[in-house]
Every structure is written in structure tokens, then in C-alpha cells.
Amino acid sequence: MTTVARVTTTTSSVPLHTPFVTALRRTETTDTVVVTVTDSDGRTGWGEAPQVWQVTGESLASATACIEQMLAPAVTGHRLDDRSDLAVAAAVVQRAVARNFGAKAAVDAALHDLVAQAEGTSVAVLLAARPDGIREVLTTDVTLSAGAADALADTARARVSDGFRTLKMKVGTDASTDVQRVASVRDAVGPDVAIRLDANQGWTREEAVQVIRALEVADLGVEFVEQPVVADDVEGLAWVRERVGLPVMADESCYGPFDLERIIRLDAADLVNVKLAKCGSLTVGRDMLRRAHDAGLRTIVGSMMESHVGVGAAAALVAAEPTTEVSDLDAAWWSVSSPVIGGITYSGNQIRVPSTDGLGITGFVDRA
């Protein structure tokens, strides 16, 4: 009988090659708690909880405390022989504490990683309805941090040269100049590169409608606008959507299944962004994608500023349950290096997902 033997936490701070700037925050590092769960057969599963004060409210200290004081004792000793045991252990994680979704997602991913390794397969296979449909290579967008129009144009050209064909512009810092910045990027990259916008809750309802209508008049080829208003104002999200033509995406307004049902009920969005650090579970994330698709909503899977560990889990979800749009899995691309050996790899706008051995991670990088 295989059981969960040990759960450990390690804080990780990885420098970014370029500062990451949004309407909510600026960071030059990826700061996370890396979780390892070891089973009685000696295998180790991996997960990651990002510190994102301004979005989830979780910190390195809070995630560490949650895992060490609550989640680790809850799962230690649980059987982990097969997928039914995994489902039980994963459910225990979800019930152990309220919220703390990043911490839950980290332990949940590590448990999935362990069972996949035991089966000699990938995490994606555990999640997929049809294992023969797993994708090993995914496409991601890349974020353009908030900034001045000229600098954004230069960065956009550089990202296209790096191989990216979908640019996610951070707006919402100044409604009066947001359209100008989008126009500058469109002029820089031409008509064939996709541009999507993320306001990160930066506009009021009225500003959102004003800016989005101006974007429509300017005909700048914007795919969609993500989270134009504050997260709690789902009615405001619906109010904006009713008054504009461009598709509207819910991100911070959509944490888990309850939020998703509210968005569906209010017709508040055309698309939703599912993130593990918001919903707390790979299977919950998968089920949210399926529910969204059934309701006619378009989807992406996103990531916080996570390293190759957390993004690897998100990529496994996309490999198993394809989204309708190019997903937002570039977070680890910003890191100067990976803190771990193995896992996902980037090549231009493509991510290669391990096809065996869980998440494909074999250890920490020796930084001595």
C-alpha cells in the first residue's frame, strides 16, 4: 500500500529578465512556495503556490503556514494507490481550510504528480476524458507589461521576433491614453498578430465602456478585453458587456464554480480565465472548463507569476482539456531560469509538456 509520507515546503524567488507591470502591481521576481509531497515508495510530487498579494491575497508566509499546519497533516498517511485514492486525498485538501486556493492547488498538483508517476504516465492523462487526445505541445500568448506607447511598441516588436503571435497588453493604468497605447502596438506589429487586453480591474464601469467603444471605433483588431472592472462587481461586468461589442473576459471575478455559475446566470462575460491558484484544484479547473464550454463561454487557462512548476500544472490541464482560445501560460518564460530540473520547456510561443512521469520534474536546480 502506497501512502503520503511527507509534505515539505521551500520558498523560491526567481529573478525575471524583464519587470512585470500591471494595473495592480510591479514585480521583478517570481516569489512562490514550492511544495513537494513524498510517498512511501520514495516518489516525489511537485506543486507551487504563488505570492500574489493584490489578486489572491496569499503570501509566502500564509501559503507556507496553510500547507504546513493544515494541509500536510490532512493528507499525510492517506492511501495513494490509484485514481480513486487520489480523488479522496484531493477532496480532503479542498475541505481542510477555507479559501487559500494557491496553497491547495500546490498540494493538489503534487498529489496528481505522484499518482501519474506511479502509473508511468502524465498528469494530463489523469485529467483527460480521452487520453489519446493529449497535446504535448501547446501555444501561449505573451504579456506586454503596462508602459508608455513608444516603449510598448518596441517591446511588441521584440516579442514577435521572439516567436509570439498573440500579445496580451496590460492596460487599465490610464483610461485616457489606453487606446493610444493599443494603437501604437498595432502599428508596430501589423495586422496579423493577435492583440488581447487585460485591464486587471483598472477601470470604472463608465471608463470601461468609454475605452472599449473607442477601441471599436479605432478598429484595432482587439480579440477581447479581460477584467475591465473590479473583481466583486460582477453586475458591473455584465453592465459593461451589455454596452460594448468586443468580447469581455472574466478573470478575477471568476475563482471557482460558484463564481462561474454567477457569471453564466448574469450573462456577465463572453469568456472566462481559469487559474489553478484561484480554483485550488486541477479537477475543479477541468470541470470549470467543461461547464463553461457547455454554457457557450469561451475559455483560456492562465497563470499567476509562477515558475515552471505551477505553469507546468496549468499546462497539463490545457493538454488534457483544450481551451477555445490560446491560453496565457507565459509566466515561467519571464524567469531568468527554472528553479527545478525537468518539467515544461519553452520554444518561442510553444510549450512542451512532459508525456510521462507526472509533471516531469526530478529535483531542484543546484544553485551552489
SULBEL-V544816 format. One record per backbone hydrogen bond with DSSP energy under -1.0 kcal/mol. CO is the residue of the C=O (numbers start at 1). NH is the residue of the N-H. If there is no record, write none. Layout:
co->{CO/CO}
nh->{NH/NH}
//
This chain:
co->{2/3/4/6/8/10/12/14/15/20/21/25/27/28/30/31/32/33/34/35/36/37/38/38/39/43/45/47/49/52/52/52/58/59/60/61/62/63/64/65/66/66/67/70/71/72/75/78/82/83/84/85/86/87/88/89/90/91/92/100/101/102/103/104/105/106/107/108/109/110/111/112/113/114/115/116/121/122/123/124/130/131/136/138/142/144/148/149/150/151/152/153/154/155/156/157/158/159/160/165/166/167/168/169/174/177/178/179/180/181/182/183/184/185/186/194/195/196/197/198/199/204/205/206/207/208/209/210/211/212/213/214/215/224/225/226/227/228/230/232/233/234/235/236/237/238/240/247/248/248/249/250/251/256/257/258/259/260/261/262/263/270/271/272/274/275/275/276/281/282/283/284/285/286/287/288/289/290/291/292/293/298/299/300/301/304/307/308/309/310/311/312/313/314/315/316/317/319/327/330/332/334/339/341/345/347/349/350/351/352/357/358/360/363}
nh->{80/40/77/38/36/34/32/30/336/27/146/22/20/16/14/51/12/49/10/47/8/45/5/6/42/39/37/35/33/55/56/57/52/63/64/65/66/67/68/69/70/71/72/74/75/76/78/4/86/87/88/89/90/91/92/93/94/95/96/104/105/106/107/108/109/110/111/112/113/114/115/116/117/118/119/121/358/126/127/128/133/134/353/351/168/170/152/153/154/155/156/157/158/159/160/161/162/164/163/194/142/196/144/198/177/181/182/183/184/185/186/187/188/189/190/167/223/169/226/171/202/208/209/210/211/212/213/214/215/216/217/218/220/197/249/199/201/203/233/234/237/238/239/240/241/242/243/225/270/271/227/273/254/260/261/262/263/264/265/266/268/298/250/300/302/278/279/280/285/286/287/288/289/290/291/292/293/294/295/297/296/272/325/274/328/306/311/312/313/314/315/316/317/318/319/320/321/135/141/333/335/17/365/362/352/350/140/347/138/345/360/123/343/341}
//
